[in-house]
Amino acid sequence: MEEFQLLTSVAIALGLALAGGVLARFAGLSPIVGYLAAGVVISPFTPGYDADLRSIRELAELGVIFLMFGVGLHFNVRDLLSVRAIAVPGAIIQVTLATAAGAGVGLAFGLGGREALVLGLAMSIASTVVLIRTLEDRGLLQSVHGRVVVGWLVAQDIITVLVLAILPTLEPGQDGDVPRKIAIAILRAGVFVAVMLLVGARLVPRLLSVIARTGSRELFILAFVAGALGIATSAAAFGLSVALGAFIAGVVVSETETSHQVAADVVPLRDAFAVLFFVSVGMLLDPGIVAANLGLFVAVTAVVLFANAAIAFLTAAAFPYSGRTALTVGAGLAQLGEFSFIIADESLELGLMDSATYNVVLAAAVVSISLNPLAFASLPRLERVLRKVPLLWQLIDRQGEVPEPPLPRDGHVVIIGYGRVGELVGHALAQIEVPFAVVESDLNRVRQLAAAGIAATWGDAGRHEVLDRVHVPTAIAVVVAVPDESTALVATAAARERNAVVPILVRARSGGEIATFRVLGASEVVVPEYEGGLELMRQALIAIGSAPEKALQLSQAMRDVHYESAGHV
């Protein structure tokens, strides 16, 4: 009967999570809100069916492991280094001040010093999952604003790892020289990381390569899952948390030549067990306890939504970046998520946080995740208000002057995105002396182009003000060459709104995107994967003796078939 109870609980939990996630997406919210709501519905604190909380919590532990393993696997030092001048000091300052603000709220409501501290730590970390999804939905992930926020999140990930290493030293009964114990905990974490990276660099690549050569995908999946669980649980021998061990396991695997396949295979496991983790968090949320601590809940939620946003915004505004970057950072960090849950979970198990504070953190996270899309939606209006006060905006918008050659006003081509593809188009236009203007989201790239005498403007190509600046309404063609799908979709739609007749040529990642781009107004959609294959086919035909004209004719026929079947009509 126990096994049947477990299966029933998991089946109902996943079914309700699916329904909740779908409803949340239709409402424009993160699916995490739906998963948490599903947990509340089947929790012992609400009427109706009570799921087996203990069993689901045990399975949810795998969710924590795979979540942290995924973070380690995708840990990208390059994202951090590209914006290290703002992300590293900014994240340290923001987490420190946000922790202090949260701890202050805890002390004001009578919490002990240690509990107030861990409350502040849980309130200082934003959700990576929620924020990256929001940036993708708004086409900002590849923009300079998005890269700053992603780098900031990477820095927060490192801070979270240190927090997870330090938490056991704060456990009640661990009195004495706390700074010394924290130093020892960090040293233990360092030794663990060094050992795992050293051993992993030698053993893990060889093991995964041997398994990969068997050609069995299930053995390959089994190998990295067993390795991840083994490294994660071995962290306990160093007095560290399983979550920290899972993160290091991900970092170890990320250094192997098979990491891309591991990343592809781990996603379903991570998503499935992470759903159970969020459901289990919802099951622990007791609305009655939150209502009994309404004052603390309101104060914590207000700090997350407003104080955290203000701290992040002002911190980012102190660096030489644009005002819009500061606003994006502020909006992005006005929420809590999975790492806040993990910190709160660890604190609850260690006796550092009682059930009331834990429930307040969970409830504040649900509210902040739900309202975060509104924060992003309000950014254009807030920017317009701030711009009306020139002195104030000058203090916020600290990117400095961008040298800009005169922009062509008509008879020109607009190139959106000046990477390798956009640069090829620009070179060709320069050769035939056709004027062109560039829209680029990378401020440093814009400065380089301006120094080279290329008319370039910095900004978000999805905004009409930016497109008007490069005179899209009078352009003879628009080339959308950005690699990010969301940005390309937004830019295509915006360009068509500004000019109803201009030819818009778009680069797409796959044939499945062709129909969508056509609906948004693209005149021509080019799929590099198709074009590369067709050119290889043409060259192969010529190499075996076919006439170049016949090879070109067959290539064109195949091209028409591929594009028409993909929706290019």
ABEGO torsion letter per residue (X at the ends): XAAAAAAAAAAAAAAAAAAAAAAAAAAGBBAAAAAAAAAAAABAABBEBBBBAAAAAAAAAAAAAAAAAAAAAABBAAAAAAAAAAAAAAAAAAAAAAAAAAAAAAAAAGBBAAAAAAAAAAAABBBAAAAAAAAAAAGAAABAAAAAAAAAAAAAAAAAAAAAAAAAAABBGBBEBAAAAAAAAAAAAAAAAAAAAAAAAAAAAAAAAAAAAAGBAAAAAAAAAAAAAAAAAAAAAAGBBAAAAAAAAAAAAAABAAAAAAAAAAAAAAAAAAAAAAAAAAAABBAAAAAAAAAAAAAAAAAAAAAAAAAAAAAAAABBBBAAAAAAAAAAAABBBAAAAAAAAAAAAAGABBAAAAAAAAAAAAAAAAAAAAAAAAAAAAAAAAAABAAAAAAABAAEBBBBBBBBABGBBBBBEBBAAAAAAAAAAAAAGBBBBBBBABAAAAAAAAAAGBBBBBEBAABAAAAAAAGAAABABBBBABABAAAAAAAAAAAAAABAABBBBBBBABAAAAAAAAAAGBABBBBAAAAAAAAAAAAAAAAAGBBAAAAAAAAAAAAAAAAAAAGBX
